[in-house]
């Protein structure tokens, strides 16, 4: 019987999406959505290209996954994303009812966990499991490298 692929494997795929965003001069955040050990959607930030602040990697992946599945609920899916989702993306995750969120680097300034400390309510669905810190160092380095290159210019 074939072994299921692990969180690091799927986070590496999300990192490849983030690298693509980096190369397109977008903030390098990447996401993949997995169902039954298979990638069903990919996305990376497209905010600059689309001139749209809502074009985050997670939003791209949610739309693609819903299209792939033919429905809006992703309760049997896992979202892998290289950076802790912002409140907007956490809210979208709530509405999709995604089964699990796995993120790489924490975002102390804009991540959804920052708001959890100020409220009894979670920003994600109560049935959504959340795990952070998967390939955290690699995810953080890519973001830091991007912003360091911007400061040089």
Backbone as CSV, one residue per row, in Angstrom:
resi,resn,N_x,N_y,N_z,CA_x,CA_y,CA_z,C_x,C_y,C_z
1,UNK,0.840,-1.189,0.000,0.000,0.000,0.000,0.884,1.251,0.000
2,UNK,0.525,2.218,-0.803,1.308,3.434,-0.939,1.156,4.317,0.298
3,UNK,2.285,4.838,0.792,2.281,5.726,1.947,1.743,7.095,1.547
4,UNK,0.911,7.694,2.398,0.468,9.054,2.083,1.648,10.025,2.153
5,UNK,1.597,11.037,1.318,2.633,12.060,1.322,2.461,12.908,2.579
6,UNK,3.551,13.513,3.049,3.482,14.223,4.323,3.396,15.735,4.143
7,UNK,3.250,16.424,5.282,3.095,17.875,5.258,4.281,18.573,4.606
8,UNK,5.485,18.084,4.861,6.663,18.724,4.251,6.624,18.631,2.730
9,UNK,6.187,17.493,2.220,6.084,17.333,0.759,5.165,18.404,0.167
10,UNK,3.978,18.549,0.739,3.015,19.498,0.192,3.444,20.949,0.436
11,UNK,4.126,21.197,1.562,4.616,22.555,1.801,5.704,22.906,0.786
12,UNK,6.492,21.933,0.363,7.501,22.202,-0.680,6.818,22.603,-1.989
13,UNK,5.666,22.020,-2.269,4.915,22.418,-3.468,4.389,23.844,-3.313
14,UNK,3.941,24.182,-2.107,3.508,25.562,-1.850,4.696,26.520,-1.982
15,UNK,5.865,26.090,-1.517,7.069,26.919,-1.665,7.413,27.143,-3.142
16,UNK,7.193,26.142,-3.969,7.429,26.315,-5.416,6.488,27.380,-5.968
17,UNK,5.257,27.406,-5.505,4.318,28.466,-5.910,4.804,29.828,-5.423
18,UNK,5.308,29.873,-4.189,5.826,31.127,-3.643,7.027,31.612,-4.452
19,UNK,7.880,30.686,-4.866,9.031,31.050,-5.685,8.579,31.643,-7.018
20,UNK,7.511,31.085,-7.570,6.969,31.636,-8.815,6.480,33.070,-8.591
21,UNK,5.813,33.299,-7.464,5.370,34.661,-7.139,6.568,35.599,-7.038
22,UNK,7.626,35.141,-6.357,8.863,35.930,-6.217,9.375,36.343,-7.584
23,UNK,9.435,35.387,-8.501,9.941,35.647,-9.844,9.048,36.599,-10.640
24,UNK,7.777,36.682,-10.250,6.831,37.590,-10.903,6.718,38.926,-10.164
25,UNK,7.637,39.166,-9.220,7.668,40.386,-8.430,6.427,40.568,-7.559
26,UNK,5.890,39.455,-7.107,4.774,39.447,-6.161,5.329,39.047,-4.793
27,UNK,4.659,39.448,-3.726,5.056,38.966,-2.398,4.999,37.444,-2.457
28,UNK,6.111,36.779,-2.132,6.205,35.337,-2.371,5.459,34.468,-1.359
29,UNK,4.175,34.350,-1.587,3.339,33.435,-0.810,2.730,32.456,-1.791
30,UNK,2.798,31.178,-1.438,2.244,30.139,-2.288,1.325,29.237,-1.498
31,UNK,0.398,28.605,-2.201,-0.572,27.720,-1.548,-0.907,26.546,-2.459
32,UNK,-1.183,25.421,-1.843,-1.761,24.276,-2.543,-2.882,23.731,-1.676
33,UNK,-3.861,23.158,-2.318,-4.952,22.486,-1.602,-4.929,21.027,-2.010
34,UNK,-5.013,20.184,-0.989,-4.881,18.744,-1.158,-6.165,18.056,-0.700
35,UNK,-6.619,17.095,-1.501,-7.746,16.231,-1.132,-7.329,14.795,-1.418
36,UNK,-7.507,13.933,-0.461,-7.156,12.511,-0.608,-5.733,12.334,-1.158
37,UNK,-4.803,13.087,-0.559,-3.382,12.958,-0.890,-3.042,13.409,-2.314
38,UNK,-3.911,14.207,-2.914,-3.694,14.699,-4.272,-3.875,16.212,-4.306
39,UNK,-2.953,16.901,-4.957,-3.088,18.358,-5.124,-4.221,18.623,-6.107
40,UNK,-5.211,19.391,-5.655,-6.339,19.724,-6.527,-6.343,21.202,-6.926
41,UNK,-5.505,22.006,-6.251,-5.459,23.436,-6.577,-4.123,24.018,-6.138
42,UNK,-3.697,25.021,-6.877,-2.460,25.747,-6.577,-2.741,27.232,-6.725
43,UNK,-1.951,28.017,-6.029,-2.081,29.458,-6.187,-0.895,30.173,-5.595
44,UNK,-0.647,31.369,-6.078,0.341,32.255,-5.484,-0.190,33.675,-5.610
45,UNK,0.422,34.567,-4.858,-0.057,35.949,-4.869,-0.060,36.512,-6.290
46,UNK,-1.142,37.203,-6.597,-1.297,37.872,-7.895,-1.759,39.316,-7.715
47,UNK,-1.522,39.862,-6.534,-2.020,41.201,-6.223,-1.477,42.266,-7.168
48,UNK,-0.197,42.203,-7.487,0.408,43.206,-8.372,-0.101,43.046,-9.799
49,UNK,-0.081,41.834,-10.302,-0.498,41.595,-11.687,-1.961,41.965,-11.904
50,UNK,-2.815,41.611,-10.954,-4.248,41.855,-11.112,-4.696,43.202,-10.542
51,UNK,-3.768,43.931,-9.889,-4.123,45.196,-9.226,-5.297,44.967,-8.273
52,UNK,-5.149,43.919,-7.453,-6.251,43.471,-6.600,-5.688,43.008,-5.263
53,UNK,-5.991,43.752,-4.203,-5.493,43.396,-2.883,-6.047,42.073,-2.378
54,UNK,-7.113,41.581,-2.958,-7.693,40.305,-2.500,-7.122,39.101,-3.232
55,UNK,-6.205,39.303,-4.149,-5.675,38.209,-4.969,-4.546,37.455,-4.261
56,UNK,-4.782,37.090,-3.014,-3.802,36.336,-2.231,-3.744,34.888,-2.709
57,UNK,-2.644,34.235,-2.400,-2.428,32.838,-2.804,-3.581,31.938,-2.354
58,UNK,-4.010,32.112,-1.113,-5.086,31.268,-0.575,-6.380,31.467,-1.352
59,UNK,-6.690,32.714,-1.687,-7.926,33.007,-2.412,-7.893,32.364,-3.797
60,UNK,-6.733,32.413,-4.449,-6.586,31.774,-5.760,-6.812,30.262,-5.626
61,UNK,-6.223,29.677,-4.581,-6.340,28.234,-4.379,-7.769,27.830,-3.999
62,UNK,-8.429,28.622,-3.158,-9.816,28.295,-2.792,-10.712,28.282,-4.029
63,UNK,-10.552,29.275,-4.878,-11.375,29.352,-6.087,-11.114,28.151,-7.001
64,UNK,-9.843,27.818,-7.191,-9.496,26.679,-8.053,-9.994,25.354,-7.464
65,UNK,-9.880,25.184,-6.162,-10.327,23.943,-5.526,-11.843,23.795,-5.611
66,UNK,-12.556,24.872,-5.383,-14.019,24.824,-5.475,-14.466,24.491,-6.893
67,UNK,-13.774,25.067,-7.863,-14.080,24.764,-9.271,-13.795,23.290,-9.558
68,UNK,-12.660,22.803,-9.095,-12.274,21.404,-9.320,-13.305,20.444,-8.714
69,UNK,-13.735,20.743,-7.484,-14.672,19.855,-6.779,-16.129,20.073,-7.197
70,UNK,-16.407,21.200,-7.824,-17.777,21.496,-8.211,-18.646,21.885,-7.031
71,UNK,-18.040,22.427,-5.999,-18.787,22.868,-4.817,-17.940,23.808,-3.990
72,UNK,-18.593,24.510,-3.082,-17.881,25.535,-2.320,-17.298,25.055,-1.003
73,UNK,-17.663,23.881,-0.534,-17.156,23.403,0.752,-15.934,22.510,0.563
74,UNK,-14.894,22.824,1.321,-13.616,22.124,1.211,-13.293,21.373,2.500
75,UNK,-14.314,20.859,3.161,-14.123,20.232,4.474,-13.261,18.972,4.440
76,UNK,-13.090,18.365,3.299,-12.242,17.178,3.167,-10.852,17.529,2.641
77,UNK,-10.520,18.812,2.651,-9.267,19.298,2.060,-8.346,19.908,3.101
78,UNK,-7.071,19.975,2.725,-6.056,20.666,3.521,-5.451,21.772,2.673
79,UNK,-5.386,22.967,3.253,-4.713,24.104,2.645,-3.294,24.153,3.189
80,UNK,-2.308,24.127,2.307,-0.907,24.339,2.660,-0.530,25.713,2.132
81,UNK,-0.026,26.576,3.007,0.321,27.934,2.607,1.618,28.338,3.312
82,UNK,2.480,29.030,2.596,3.814,29.317,3.109,3.849,30.370,4.205
83,UNK,2.810,31.182,4.308,2.744,32.230,5.328,1.398,32.134,6.026
84,UNK,1.412,32.337,7.320,0.173,32.321,8.109,-0.875,33.210,7.433
85,UNK,-2.069,32.696,7.204,-3.092,33.491,6.520,-3.446,34.772,7.267
86,UNK,-3.771,35.787,6.496,-4.257,37.045,7.050,-5.727,36.849,7.465
87,UNK,-6.313,37.817,8.155,-7.718,37.679,8.541,-8.675,37.501,7.361
88,UNK,-8.399,38.150,6.230,-9.267,37.986,5.055,-9.255,36.527,4.593
89,UNK,-8.055,35.962,4.478,-7.942,34.577,4.006,-8.456,33.587,5.040
90,UNK,-8.262,33.903,6.324,-8.828,33.055,7.378,-10.352,33.086,7.311
91,UNK,-10.901,34.268,7.022,-12.358,34.378,6.870,-12.859,33.566,5.689
92,UNK,-12.125,33.614,4.586,-12.503,32.796,3.425,-12.400,31.317,3.771
93,UNK,-11.359,30.951,4.527,-11.221,29.559,4.964,-12.410,29.146,5.815
94,UNK,-12.885,30.065,6.662,-14.072,29.798,7.470,-15.249,29.419,6.573
95,UNK,-15.489,30.227,5.539,-16.648,30.001,4.688,-16.499,28.755,3.825
96,UNK,-15.272,28.396,3.460,-15.079,27.168,2.679,-15.169,25.931,3.567
97,UNK,-15.042,26.151,4.884,-15.020,25.048,5.865,-13.852,24.096,5.617
98,UNK,-12.721,24.632,5.124,-11.564,23.794,4.845,-11.248,22.955,6.086
99,UNK,-10.932,21.691,5.862,-10.733,20.767,6.968,-9.497,21.050,7.801
100,UNK,-8.453,21.542,7.151,-7.189,21.758,7.853,-6.406,22.855,7.141
101,UNK,-5.721,23.670,7.932,-4.804,24.677,7.417,-3.424,24.354,7.972
102,UNK,-2.454,24.270,7.077,-1.064,24.058,7.462,-0.270,25.223,6.874
103,UNK,0.397,25.974,7.749,1.175,27.102,7.234,2.637,26.977,7.650
104,UNK,3.477,27.683,6.902,4.912,27.661,7.151,5.311,28.693,8.182
105,UNK,5.608,29.903,7.731,6.070,30.968,8.619,4.894,31.688,9.268
106,UNK,5.088,32.069,10.521,4.103,32.894,11.214,4.210,34.320,10.706
107,UNK,3.113,35.053,10.815,3.094,36.466,10.442,2.583,37.248,11.648
108,UNK,3.507,37.681,12.497,3.128,38.356,13.739,2.409,39.676,13.501
109,UNK,2.660,40.328,12.375,2.039,41.625,12.100,0.647,41.504,11.489
110,UNK,0.465,40.543,10.569,-0.784,40.494,9.807,-1.480,39.137,9.823
111,UNK,-0.936,38.177,10.513,-1.523,36.842,10.534,-2.786,36.772,11.382
112,UNK,-3.622,35.793,11.074,-4.911,35.693,11.767,-4.767,35.353,13.241
113,UNK,-3.689,34.713,13.642,-3.514,34.374,15.066,-3.350,35.612,15.940
114,UNK,-2.925,36.708,15.354,-2.794,37.961,16.110,-4.155,38.394,16.651
115,UNK,-5.180,38.215,15.871,-6.515,38.629,16.282,-7.148,37.634,17.247
116,UNK,-6.722,36.404,17.199,-7.250,35.386,18.122,-6.981,35.782,19.574
117,UNK,-5.852,36.430,19.822,-5.489,36.840,21.169,-6.426,37.920,21.716
118,UNK,-7.105,38.635,20.834,-7.983,39.729,21.249,-9.452,39.339,21.292
119,UNK,-9.758,38.105,21.005,-11.152,37.700,20.891,-11.316,36.252,21.323
120,UNK,-12.484,35.949,21.800,-12.818,34.560,22.131,-13.112,33.758,20.867
121,UNK,-13.469,34.445,19.794,-13.840,33.773,18.560,-12.625,33.451,17.714
122,UNK,-12.684,32.316,17.050,-11.659,31.957,16.077,-12.045,32.551,14.732
123,UNK,-11.065,32.905,13.940,-11.358,33.411,12.609,-11.606,32.284,11.617
124,UNK,-11.154,31.071,11.944,-11.399,29.930,11.066,-12.546,29.108,11.636
125,UNK,-13.097,28.239,10.830,-14.220,27.405,11.240,-13.839,26.555,12.458
126,UNK,-14.755,26.356,13.388,-14.432,25.582,14.593,-13.956,24.149,14.314
127,UNK,-14.343,23.590,13.181,-13.925,22.228,12.842,-12.613,22.183,12.067
128,UNK,-12.061,23.355,11.738,-10.810,23.411,10.986,-9.626,23.233,11.926
129,UNK,-8.795,22.242,11.641,-7.547,22.056,12.385,-6.492,22.987,11.799
130,UNK,-5.628,23.519,12.647,-4.585,24.443,12.196,-3.241,23.986,12.748
131,UNK,-2.251,23.886,11.862,-0.887,23.555,12.253,0.053,24.540,11.581
132,UNK,0.993,25.075,12.327,1.949,26.021,11.774,3.377,25.560,11.978
133,UNK,4.286,26.225,11.286,5.706,25.972,11.459,6.295,24.905,10.556
134,UNK,5.551,24.434,9.568,6.074,23.415,8.648,7.012,24.106,7.651
135,UNK,8.260,23.683,7.619,9.305,24.309,6.791,9.368,25.813,7.031
136,UNK,9.178,26.177,8.270,9.119,27.586,8.669,10.331,28.380,8.216
137,UNK,11.519,27.835,8.413,12.739,28.580,8.066,12.823,28.873,6.574
138,UNK,12.529,27.873,5.735,12.566,28.080,4.286,11.522,29.109,3.853
139,UNK,10.344,29.009,4.422,9.272,29.947,4.074,9.645,31.366,4.491
140,UNK,10.176,31.515,5.682,10.567,32.830,6.186,11.708,33.418,5.352
141,UNK,12.695,32.592,5.001,13.839,33.085,4.214,13.402,33.660,2.869
142,UNK,12.452,33.000,2.219,12.001,33.482,0.915,11.339,34.854,1.045
143,UNK,10.495,35.021,2.032,9.838,36.316,2.264,10.880,37.382,2.613
144,UNK,11.792,37.053,3.509,12.821,38.017,3.911,13.703,38.416,2.732
145,UNK,14.033,37.443,1.900,14.851,37.716,0.722,14.135,38.681,-0.219
146,UNK,12.849,38.480,-0.403,12.060,39.353,-1.277,12.093,40.794,-0.767
147,UNK,11.795,40.973,0.509,11.741,42.336,1.042,13.127,42.974,1.150
148,UNK,14.158,42.177,1.381,15.528,42.699,1.378,15.879,43.223,-0.014
149,UNK,15.460,42.507,-1.058,15.741,42.964,-2.424,14.991,44.263,-2.733
150,UNK,13.839,44.449,-2.151,13.076,45.686,-2.365,13.741,46.880,-1.681
151,UNK,14.333,46.638,-0.505,15.007,47.714,0.218,16.272,48.171,-0.496
152,UNK,16.908,47.272,-1.265,18.122,47.628,-2.000,17.819,48.565,-3.156
153,UNK,16.624,48.464,-3.711,16.273,49.258,-4.905,15.824,50.641,-4.562
